[in-house]
Amino acid sequence: MTNHSPYHYLDLGNTGEDLVAHWLKSQGWIILDRRWRCRWGEIDIVALYVEEGHGGQGGQGGDLSSLSPPPPLSSSLPICLSPTLAFVEVKTRSPKNWDAGGRNAIASSKQVKLWRTAQMFLVAHPDKADYPCRFDVAIVSYQEISTQLSGDKFKEKNLVSSYVAGYKLTLQEYITAAFDAVQ
């Protein structure tokens, strides 16, 4: 096992966020901000989807309390019927980790923190305040690449993969509307 610097895991987290941001762009999303911070916390990715013909305006009032019930837990495509603002939390984990790939790390306390941070984002960007908003979660796994194996020996079901600095990162799941706004 290699002894990594204390910054090693942060770099993998940032690389996981990069993978998700590139995937969102490929799905037609506009990345408005990355690692947006305020006193309440940080939002990994703030993305906007504007369906052609909507011209960037619309929605039915965009405060965070107007979220509709979440769809099924997993979706291969972030589907939107009108301009939508997504606050995306990215969880990058190694295989067989303690928190189910990051899913268990989105506890109610983390949801409150994300909700408050999203509110501050909307205060700082009033031009986005009328968009419907949702909270998405992206689950990314990473695995050190063995130098003894050439190519992928196994077919995986995933959305997208990337190879960076001796690691394979895989966007395994994108959960649209993972949780409702906290009241």
Contact map, one row per residue, 1 for C-alpha under 8 A:
111000000000000000000000000000000000000000000000000000000000000000000000000000000000000000000000000000000000000000000000000000000000000000000000000000000000000000000000000000000000000
111100000000000000000000000000000000000000000000000000000000000000000000000000000000000000000000000000000000000000000000000000000000000000000000000000000000000000000000000000000000000
111110000000000000000000000000000000000000000000000000000000000000000000000000000000000000000000000000000000000000000000000000000000000000000000000000000000000000000000000000000000000
011111110000000000000000000000000000000000000000000000000000000000000000000000000000000000000000000000000000000000000000000000000000000000000000000000000000000000000000000000000000000
001111110000000000000000000000000000000000000000000000000000000000000000000000000000000000000000000000000000000000000000000000000000000000000000000000000000000000000000000000000000000
000111111100000000000000000000000000000000000000000000000000000000000000000000000000000000000000000000000000000000000000000000000000000000000000000000000000000000000000000000000000000
000111111110000000000000000000000000000000000000000000000000000000000000000000000000000000000000000000000000000000000000000000000000000000000000000000000000000000000000000000000000000
000111111111000000000000000000000000000000000000000000000000000000000000000000000000000000000000000000000000000000000000000000000000000000000000000000000000000000000000000000000000000
000001111111100000000000000000000000000000000000000000000000000000000000000000000000000000000000000000000000000000000000000000000000000000000000000000000000000000000000000000000000000
000001111111110000000000000000000000000000000000000000000000000000000000000000000000000000000000000000000000000000000000000000000000000000000000000000000000000000000000000000000000000
000000111111111000000000000000000000000000000000000000000000000000000000000000000000000000000000000000000000000000000000000000000000000000000000000000000000000000000000000000000000000
000000011111111100000000000000000000000000000000000000000000000000000000000000000000000000010000000000000000000000000000000000000000000000000100000000000000000000000000000000000000000
000000001111111110000000000000000000000000000000000000000000000000000000000000000000000000110000000000000000000000000000000000000000000000000000000000000000000000000000000000000000000
000000000111111111000000000000000000000000000000000000000000000000000000000000000000000000000000000000000000000000000000000000000000000000000000000000000000000000000000000000000000000
000000000011111111100000000000000000000000000000000000000000000000000000000000000000000000000000000000000000000000000000000000000000000000000000000000000000000000000000000000000000000
000000000001111111110000000000000000000000000000000000000000000000000000000000000000000001110000000000000000000000000000000000000000000000010000000000000000000000000000101000000000000
000000000000111111111000000000000000000000011000000000000000000000000000000000000000000001000000000000000000000000000000000000000000000000000000000000000000000000000000000000000000000
000000000000011111111100000000000000000000000000000000000000000000000000000000000000000000000000000000000000000000000000000000000000000000000000000000000000000000000000000000000000000
000000000000001111111110000000000000000000000000000000000000000000000000000000000000000000000000000000000000000000000000000000000000000000000000000000000000000011000000101000000000000
000000000000000111111111000000000000000000000000000000000000000000000000000000000000000001000000000000000000000000000000000000000000000001000000000000000000000000000000001000000000000
000000000000000011111111100000100000000000001000000000000000000000000000000000000000000000000000000000000000000000000000000000000000000000000000000000000000000000000000000000000000000
000000000000000001111111110000000000000000000000000000000000000000000000000000000000000000000000000000000000000000000000000000000000000000000000000000000000000000000000000000000000000
000000000000000000111111111000000000000000000000000000000000000000000000000000000000000000000000000000000000000000000000000000000000000000000000000000000000000100000000000000000000000
000000000000000000011111111111100000000000000010000000000000000000000000000000000000000000000000000000000000000000000000000000000000000000000000000000000000000000000000000000000000000
000000000000000000001111111111100000000000000000000000000000000000000000000000000000000000000000000000000000000000000000000000000000000000000000000000000000000000000000000000000000000
000000000000000000000111111110000000000000000000000000000000000000000000000000000000000000000000000000000000000000000000000000000000000000000000000000000000000000000000000000000000000
000000000000000000000011111110000000000000000000000000000000000000000000000011000000000000000000000000000000000000000000000000000000000000000000000000000000000000000000000000000000000
000000000000000000000001111111000000000000000000100000000000000000000000000000000000000000000000000000000000000000000000000000000000000000000000000000000000000000000000000000000000000
000000000000000000000001111111100000000000000011110000000000000000000000000000000000000000000000000000000000000000000000000000000000000000000000000000000000000000000000000000000000000
000000000000000000000001100111110000000000000011100000000000000000000000000000000000000000000000000000000000000000000000000000000000000000000000000000000000000000000000000000000000000
000000000000000000001001100011111100000000001111000000000000000000000000000000000000000000000000000000000000000000000000000000000000000000000000000000000000000000000000000000000000000
000000000000000000000000000001111100000000001111000000000000000000000000000000000000000000000000000000000000000000000000000000000000000000000000000000000000000000000000000000000000000
000000000000000000000000000000111111000000001110000000000000000000000000000000000000000000000000000000000000000000000000000000000000000000000000000000000000000000000000000000000000000
000000000000000000000000000000111111000000111100000000000000000000000000000000000000000000000000000000000000000000000000000000000000000000000000000000000000000000000000000000000000000
000000000000000000000000000000001111100001111000000000000000000000000000000000000000000000000000000000000000000000000000000000000000000000000000000000000000000000000000000000000000000
000000000000000000000000000000001111110001111100000000000000000000000000000000000000000000000000000000000000000000000000100000000000000000000000000000000000000000000000000000000000000
000000000000000000000000000000000011111111100000000000000000000000000000000000000000000000000000000000000000000000001000000000000000000000000000000000000000000000000000000000000000000
000000000000000000000000000000000001111111000000000000000000000000000000000000000000000000000000000000000000000000001001000000000000000000000000000000000000000000000000000000000000000
000000000000000000000000000000000000111110000000000000000000000000000000000000000000000000000000000000000000000000001000000000000000000000000000000000000000000000000000000000000000000
000000000000000000000000000000000000111111000000000000000000000000000000000000000000000000000000000000000000000011011000000000000000000000000000000000000000000000000000000000000000000
000000000000000000000000000000000000111111100000000000000000000000000000000000000000000000000000000000000000000011001000000000000000000000000000000000000000000000000000000000000000000
000000000000000000000000000000000011110111110000000000000000000000000000000000000000000000000000000000000000000001001000000000000000000000000000000000000000000000000000000000000000000
000000000000000000000000000000000111100011111100000000000000000000000000000000000000001110000000000000000000000001001100000000000000000000000000000000000000000000000000000000000000000
000000000000000010000000000000000111000001111100000000000000000000000000000000000000001111000000000000000000000000000000000000000000000000000000000000000000000000000000000000000000000
000000000000000010001000000000111111000000111110000000000000000000000000000000000000011111000000000000000000000000000000000000000000000000000000000000000000000000000000000000000000000
000000000000000000000000000000111101000000111111000000000000000000000000000000000000111100000000000000000000000000000000000000000000000000000000000000000000000000000000000000000000000
000000000000000000000001000011111000000000001111100000000000000000000000000000000000111100000000000000000000000000000000000000000000000000000000000000000000000000000000000000000000000
000000000000000000000000000011110000000000000111110000000000000000000000000000000011110000000000000000000000000000000000000000000000000000000000000000000000000000000000000000000000000
000000000000000000000000000111000000000000000011111000000000000000000000000000010111100000000000000000000000000000000000000000000000000000000000000000000000000000000000000000000000000
000000000000000000000000000010000000000000000001111101110000000000000000000000000111000000000000000000000000000000000000000000000000000000000000000000000000000000000000000000000000000
000000000000000000000000000000000000000000000000111111100000000000000000000000011110000000000000000000000000000000000000000000000000000000000000000000000000000000000000000000000000000
000000000000000000000000000000000000000000000000011111100000000000000000000000000000000000000000000000000000000000000000000000000000000000000000000000000000000000000000000000000000000
000000000000000000000000000000000000000000000000001111100000000000000000000000000000000000000000000000000000000000000000000000000000000000000000000000000000000000000000000000000000000
000000000000000000000000000000000000000000000000011111111100000000000000000000000110000000000000000000000000000000000000000000000000000000000000000000000000000000000000000000000000000
000000000000000000000000000000000000000000000000011111111000000000000000000000000000000000000000000000000000000000000000000000000000000000000000000000000000000000000000000000000000000
000000000000000000000000000000000000000000000000010001111100000000000000000000000010000000000000000000000000000000000000000000000000000000000000000000000000000000000000000000000000000
000000000000000000000000000000000000000000000000000001111110000000000000000000000010000000000000000000000000000000000000000000000010000000000000000000000000000000000000000000000000000
000000000000000000000000000000000000000000000000000001011111000000000000000000000110000000000000000000000000000000000000000000000110000000000000000000000000000000000000000000000000000
000000000000000000000000000000000000000000000000000000001111110000000000000000000111000000000000000000000000000000000000000000000111000000000000000000000000000000000000000000000000000
000000000000000000000000000000000000000000000000000000000111110000000000000000000000000000000000000000000000000000000000000000000111000000000000000000000000000000000000000000000000000
000000000000000000000000000000000000000000000000000000000011111001000000000000000000000000000000000000000000000000000000000000001111000000000000000000000000000000000000000000000000000
000000000000000000000000000000000000000000000000000000000011111101000000000000000000000000000000000000000000000000000000000000011111100000000000000000000000000000000000000000000000000
000000000000000000000000000000000000000000000000000000000000111111000000000000000000000000000000000000000000000000000000000000001111100000000000000000000000000000000000000000000000000
000000000000000000000000000000000000000000000000000000000000011111100000000000000000000000000000000000000000000000100010000000000001110000000000000000000000000000000000000000000000100
000000000000000000000000000000000000000000000000000000000000001111100000000000000000000000000000000000000000000000000000000000000000000000000000000000000000000000000000000000000000111
000000000000000000000000000000000000000000000000000000000000111111110000000000000000000000000000000000000000000000000000000000000001100000000000000000000000000000000000000000000000000
000000000000000000000000000000000000000000000000000000000000000111111000000000000000000000000000000000000000000000000000000000000001110000000000000000000000000000000000000000000001100
000000000000000000000000000000000000000000000000000000000000000001111100000000000000000000000000000000000000000000000000000000000000000000000000000000000000000000000000000000000001000
000000000000000000000000000000000000000000000000000000000000000000111110000000000000000000000000000000000000000000000000000000000000000000000000000000000000000000000000000000001001000
000000000000000000000000000000000000000000000000000000000000000000011111100000000000000000000000000000000000000000000000000000000000000000000000000000000000000000000000000000011111000
000000000000000000000000000000000000000000000000000000000000000000001111100000000000000000000000000000000000000000000000000000000000000000000000000000000000000000000000000000011000000
000000000000000000000000000000000000000000000000000000000000000000000111111000000000000000000000000000000000000000000000000000000000000000000000000000000000000000000000000000000000000
000000000000000000000000000000000000000000000000000000000000000000000111111000000000000000000000000000000000000000000000000000000000000000000000000000000000000000000000000000110100000
000000000000000000000000000000000000000000000000000000000000000000000001111100000000000000000000000000000000000000000000000000000000000000000000000000000000000000000000000011110000000
000000000000000000000000000000000000000000000000000000000000000000000001111111000000000000000000000000000000000000000000000000000000000000000000000000000000000000000000000011110000000
000000000000000000000000000000000000000000000000000000000000000000000000011111000000000000000000000000000000000000000000000000000000000000000000000000000000001000000000000011000000000
000000000000000000000000001000000000000000000000000000000000000000000000001111100000000000000000000000000000000000000000000000000000000000000000000000000000000000000000000001000000000
000000000000000000000000001000000000000000000000000000000000000000000000001111110000000000000000000000000000000000000000000000000000000000000000000000000000000000000000000001010000000
000000000000000000000000000000000000000000000000000000000000000000000000000011111000000000000000000000000000000000000000000000000000000000000000000000000000000000000000000000000000000
000000000000000000000000000000000000000000000000101000000000000000000000000001111111000000000000000000000000000000000000000000000000000000000000000000000000000000000000000000000000000
000000000000000000000000000000000000000000000000001000000000000000000000000000111110000000000000000000000000000000000000000000000000000000000000000000000000000000000000000000000000000
000000000000000000000000000000000000000000000000111001000110000000000000000000011111000000000000000000000000000000000000000000000000000000000000000000000000000000000000000000000000000
000000000000000000000000000000000000000000000001111001011110000000000000000000011111100000000000000000000000000000000000000000000011000000000000000000000000000000000000000000000000000
000000000000000000000000000000000000000000000001110000000010000000000000000000010111110000000000000000000000000000000000000000000011110000000000000000000000000000000000000000000000000
000000000000000000000000000000000000000000000111100000000000000000000000000000000011111000000000000000000000000000000000000000010011110000000000000000000000000000000000000000000000000
000000000000000000000000000000000000000000001111000000000000000000000000000000000001111100000000000000000000000000000000000000000000111100000000000000000000000000000000000000000000000
000000000000000000000000000000000000000000111110000000000000000000000000000000000000111110000000000000000000000000000100000000000000111100000000000000000000000000000000000000000000000
000000000000000000000000000000000000000000111110000000000000000000000000000000000000011111000000000000000000000000000000000000000000001111000000000000000000000000000000000000000000000
000000000000000000000000000000000000000000111000000000000000000000000000000000000000001111100000000000000000000000000000000000000000001111000000000000000000000000000000000000000000000
000000000000000110010000000000000000000000011000000000000000000000000000000000000000000111110000000000000000000000000000000000000000000011110000000000000000000000000000000000000000000
000000000000100100000000000000000000000000000000000000000000000000000000000000000000000011111000000011100000000000000000000000000000000011110000000000000000000000000000000000000000000
000000000001100100000000000000000000000000000000000000000000000000000000000000000000000001111100000011000000000000000000000000000000000000111100000000000000000000000000000000000000000
000000000000000000000000000000000000000000000000000000000000000000000000000000000000000000111110100011000000000000000000000000000000000000111100000000000000000000000000000000000000000
000000000000000000000000000000000000000000000000000000000000000000000000000000000000000000011111100010000000000000000000000000000000000000001110000000000000000000000000000000000000000
000000000000000000000000000000000000000000000000000000000000000000000000000000000000000000001111100010000000000000000000000000000000000000001110000000000000000000000000000000000000000
000000000000000000000000000000000000000000000000000000000000000000000000000000000000000000000111110110000000000000000000000000000000000000000000000000000000000000000000000000000000000
000000000000000000000000000000000000000000000000000000000000000000000000000000000000000000001111111110000000000000000000000000000000000000000000000000000000000000000000000000000000000
000000000000000000000000000000000000000000000000000000000000000000000000000000000000000000000001111110000000000000000000000000000000000000000000000000000000000000000000000000000000000
000000000000000000000000000000000000000000000000000000000000000000000000000000000000000000000000111111111000000000000000000000000000000000000000000000000000000000000000000000000000000
000000000000000000000000000000000000000000000000000000000000000000000000000000000000000000000001111111110000000000000000000000000000000000000000000000000000000000000000000000000000000
000000000000000000000000000000000000000000000000000000000000000000000000000000000000000000111111111111110000000000000000000000000000000000111000000000000000000000000000000000000000000
000000000000000000000000000000000000000000000000000000000000000000000000000000000000000000111000001111111100000000000000000000000000000000100000000000000000000000000000000000000000000
000000000000000000000000000000000000000000000000000000000000000000000000000000000000000000100000001111111100000000000000000000000000000000100000000000000000000000000000000000000000000
000000000000000000000000000000000000000000000000000000000000000000000000000000000000000000000000001111111110000000000000000000000000000000000000000000000000000000000000000000000000000
000000000000000000000000000000000000000000000000000000000000000000000000000000000000000000000000001001111110010000000000000000000000000000000000000000000000000000000000000000000000000
000000000000000000000000000000000000000000000000000000000000000000000000000000000000000000000000000001111111111000000000000000000000000000000000000000000000000000000000000000000000000
000000000000000000000000000000000000000000000000000000000000000000000000000000000000000000000000000000011111111000000000000000000000000000000000000000000000000000000000000000000000000
000000000000000000000000000000000000000000000000000000000000000000000000000000000000000000000000000000000111111100000000000000000000000000000000000000000000000000000000000000000000000
000000000000000000000000000000000000000000000000000000000000000000000000000000000000000000000000000000000111111110000000000000000000000000000000000000000000000000000000000000000000000
000000000000000000000000000000000000000000000000000000000000000000000000000000000000000000000000000000001111111111000000000000000000000000000000000000000000000000000000000000000000000
000000000000000000000000000000000000000000000000000000000000000000000000000000000000000000000000000000000111111111100000000000000000000000000000000000000000000000000000000000000010110
000000000000000000000000000000000000000000000000000000000000000000000000000000000000000000000000000000000001111111110000000000000000000000000000000000000000000000000000000000000000010
000000000000000000000000000000000000000110000000000000000000000000000000000000000000000000000000000000000000111111111000000000000000000000000000000000000000000000000000000000000000000
000000000000000000000000000000000000000111100000000000000000000000000000000000000000000000000000000000000000011111111100000000000000000000000000000000000000000000000000000000000000000
000000000000000000000000000000000000000000000000000000000000000100000000000000000000000000000000000000000000001111111110000000000000000000000000000000000000000000000000000000000000110
000000000000000000000000000000000000000100000000000000000000000000000000000000000000000000000000000000000000000111111111000000000000000000000000000000000000000000000000000000000000000
000000000000000000000000000000000000111111100000000000000000000000000000000000000000000000000000000000000000000011111111100000000000000000000000000000000000000000000000000000000000000
000000000000000000000000000000000000000000100000000000000000000000000000000000000000001000000000000000000000000001111111110000000000000000000000000000000000000000000000000000000000000
000000000000000000000000000000000000000000000000000000000000000100000000000000000000000000000000000000000000000000111111111000000000000000000000000000000000000000000000000000000000000
000000000000000000000000000000000000010000000000000000000000000000000000000000000000000000000000000000000000000000011111111100000000000000000000000000000000000000000000000000000000000
000000000000000000000000000000000001000000000000000000000000000000000000000000000000000000000000000000000000000000001111111110000000000000000000000000000000000000000000000000000000000
000000000000000000000000000000000000000000000000000000000000000000000000000000000000000000000000000000000000000000000111111111011000000000000000000000000000000000000000000000000000000
000000000000000000000000000000000000000000000000000000000000000000000000000000000000000000000000000000000000000000000011111111001000000000000000000000000000000000000000000000000000000
000000000000000000000000000000000000000000000000000000000000000000000000000000000000000000000000000000000000000000000001111111000000000000000000000000000000000000000000000000000000000
000000000000000000000000000000000000000000000000000000000000000000000000000000000000000000000000000000000000000000000000111111111000000000000000000000000000000000000000000000000000000
000000000000000000000000000000000000000000000000000000000000000000000000000000000000000000000000000000000000000000000000011111111000000000000000000000000000000000000000000000000000000
000000000000000000000000000000000000000000000000000000000000000000000000000000000000000000000000000000000000000000000000000011111100000000000000000000000000000000000000000000000000000
000000000000000000000000000000000000000000000000000000000000010000000000000000000000100000000000000000000000000000000000010011111110000000000000000000000000000000000000000000000000000
000000000000000000000000000000000000000000000000000000000000111000000000000000000000000000000000000000000000000000000000011011111110000000000000000000000000000000000000000000000000000
000000000000000000000000000000000000000000000000000000000111111000000000000000000000000000000000000000000000000000000000000000111111000000000000000000000000000000000000000000000000000
000000000000000000000000000000000000000000000000000000001111111000000000000000000011100000000000000000000000000000000000000000011111100000000000000000000000000000000000000000000000000
000000000000000000000000000000000000000000000000000000000011111101100000000000000011100000000000000000000000000000000000000000000111110000000000000000000000000000000000000000000000000
000000000000000000000000000000000000000000000000000000000000011101100000000000000001111000000000000000000000000000000000000000000011111000000000000000000000000000000000000000000000000
000000000000000000000000000000000000000000000000000000000000000100100000000000000001111000000000000000000000000000000000000000000001111100000000000000000000000000000000000000011011100
000000000000000000000000000000000000000000000000000000000000000000000000000000000000011110000000000000000000000000000000000000000000111110000000000000000000000000000000000000011111100
000000000000000000000000000000000000000000000000000000000000000000000000000000000000011110000000000000000000000000000000000000000000011111000000000000000000000000000000000001111110000
000000000000000000000000000000000000000000000000000000000000000000000000000000000000000111100000000000000000000000000000000000000000001111100000000000000000000000000000000001111100000
000000000000000000010000000000000000000000000000000000000000000000000000000000000000000111100000000000000000000000000000000000000000000111110000000000000000000000000000001111100000000
000000000000000000000000000000000000000000000000000000000000000000000000000000000000000001111000000011100000000000000000000000000000000011111000000000000000000000000000001111000000000
000000000000000100000000000000000000000000000000000000000000000000000000000000000000000001111000000010000000000000000000000000000000000001111100000000000000000000000000111110000000000
000000000000000000000000000000000000000000000000000000000000000000000000000000000000000000011110000010000000000000000000000000000000000000111110000000000000000000000000111100000000000
000000000001000000000000000000000000000000000000000000000000000000000000000000000000000000011110000000000000000000000000000000000000000000011111000000000000000000000011110000000000000
000000000000000000000000000000000000000000000000000000000000000000000000000000000000000000000110000000000000000000000000000000000000000000001111100000000000000000000011100000000000000
000000000000000000000000000000000000000000000000000000000000000000000000000000000000000000000000000000000000000000000000000000000000000000000111110000000000000000000111000000000000000
000000000000000000000000000000000000000000000000000000000000000000000000000000000000000000000000000000000000000000000000000000000000000000000011111000000000000000000111000000000000000
000000000000000000000000000000000000000000000000000000000000000000000000000000000000000000000000000000000000000000000000000000000000000000000001111110000000000000000000000000000000000
000000000000000000000000000000000000000000000000000000000000000000000000000000000000000000000000000000000000000000000000000000000000000000000000111111000000000000000000000000000000000
000000000000000000000000000000000000000000000000000000000000000000000000000000000000000000000000000000000000000000000000000000000000000000000000011111000000000000000000000000000000000
000000000000000000000000000000000000000000000000000000000000000000000000000000000000000000000000000000000000000000000000000000000000000000000000011111111000000000000000000000000000000
000000000000000000000000000000000000000000000000000000000000000000000000000000000000000000000000000000000000000000000000000000000000000000000000001111110000000000000000000000000000000
000000000000000000000000000000000000000000000000000000000000000000000000000000000000000000000000000000000000000000000000000000000000000000000000000011111000000000000000000000000000000
000000000000000000000000000000000000000000000000000000000000000000000000000000000000000000000000000000000000000000000000000000000000000000000000000011111110000000000000000000000000000
000000000000000000000000000000000000000000000000000000000000000000000000000000000000000000000000000000000000000000000000000000000000000000000000000010111110000000000000000000000000000
000000000000000000000000000000000000000000000000000000000000000000000000000000000000000000000000000000000000000000000000000000000000000000000000000000011111000000000000000000000000000
000000000000000000000000000000000000000000000000000000000000000000000000000000000000000000000000000000000000000000000000000000000000000000000000000000011111100000000000000000000000000
000000000000000000000000000000000000000000000000000000000000000000000000000000000000000000000000000000000000000000000000000000000000000000000000000000000111110000000000000000000000000
000000000000000000000000000000000000000000000000000000000000000000000000000000000000000000000000000000000000000000000000000000000000000000000000000000000011111000000000000100000000000
000000000000000000000000000000000000000000000000000000000000000000000000000000000000000000000000000000000000000000000000000000000000000000000000000000000001111110000000011110000000000
000000000000000000000000000000000000000000000000000000000000000000000000000100000000000000000000000000000000000000000000000000000000000000000000000000000000111110000000011110000000000
000000000000000000000010000000000000000000000000000000000000000000000000000000000000000000000000000000000000000000000000000000000000000000000000000000000000011111000000011100000000000
000000000000000000100000000000000000000000000000000000000000000000000000000000000000000000000000000000000000000000000000000000000000000000000000000000000000011111100001111000000000000
000000000000000000100000000000000000000000000000000000000000000000000000000000000000000000000000000000000000000000000000000000000000000000000000000000000000000111110001110000000000000
000000000000000000000000000000000000000000000000000000000000000000000000000000000000000000000000000000000000000000000000000000000000000000000000000000000000000011111111100000000000000
000000000000000000000000000000000000000000000000000000000000000000000000000000000000000000000000000000000000000000000000000000000000000000000000000000000000000001111111100000000000000
000000000000000000000000000000000000000000000000000000000000000000000000000000000000000000000000000000000000000000000000000000000000000000000000000000000000000000111110000000000000000
000000000000000000000000000000000000000000000000000000000000000000000000000000000000000000000000000000000000000000000000000000000000000000000001100000000000000000111111000000000000000
000000000000000000000000000000000000000000000000000000000000000000000000000000000000000000000000000000000000000000000000000000000000000000000111100000000000000000111111100000000000000
000000000000000000000000000000000000000000000000000000000000000000000000000000000000000000000000000000000000000000000000000000000000000000000111100000000000000011110111110000000000000
000000000000000100100000000000000000000000000000000000000000000000000000000000000000000000000000000000000000000000000000000000000000000000011110000000000000000011110011111000000000000
000000000000000000000000000000000000000000000000000000000000000000000000000000000000000000000000000000000000000000000000000000000000000000011100000000000000011111000001111100000000000
000000000000000100110000000000000000000000000000000000000000000000000000000000000000000000000000000000000000000000000000000000000000000001111000000000000000011110000000111111000000000
000000000000000000000000000000000000000000000000000000000000000000000000000000000000000000000000000000000000000000000000000000000000000001111000000000000000111100000000011111000000000
000000000000000000000000000000000000000000000000000000000000000000000000011100000000000000000000000000000000000000000000000000000000000001110000000000000000011000000000001111100000000
000000000000000000000000000000000000000000000000000000000000000000000000011111000000000000000000000000000000000000000000000000000000000111100000000000000000000000000000001111110000000
000000000000000000000000000000000000000000000000000000000000000000000000111000000000000000000000000000000000000000000000000000000000000111000000000000000000000000000000000011111100000
000000000000000000000000000000000000000000000000000000000000000000000110111001000000000000000000000000000000000000000000000000000000011110000000000000000000000000000000000001111100000
000000000000000000000000000000000000000000000000000000000000000000001110000000000000000000000000000000000000000000000000000000000000011110000000000000000000000000000000000000111111000
000000000000000000000000000000000000000000000000000000000000000000000100100000000000000000000000000000000000000000000000000000000000001110000000000000000000000000000000000000111111000
000000000000000000000000000000000000000000000000000000000000000000000100000000000000000000000000000000000000001000000000000000000000011100000000000000000000000000000000000000001111100
000000000000000000000000000000000000000000000000000000000000000000111100000000000000000000000000000000000000000000000000000000000000011000000000000000000000000000000000000000001111110
000000000000000000000000000000000000000000000000000000000000000110100000000000000000000000000000000000000000001000100000000000000000011000000000000000000000000000000000000000000011111
000000000000000000000000000000000000000000000000000000000000000010000000000000000000000000000000000000000000001100100000000000000000000000000000000000000000000000000000000000000001111
000000000000000000000000000000000000000000000000000000000000000010000000000000000000000000000000000000000000000000000000000000000000000000000000000000000000000000000000000000000000111
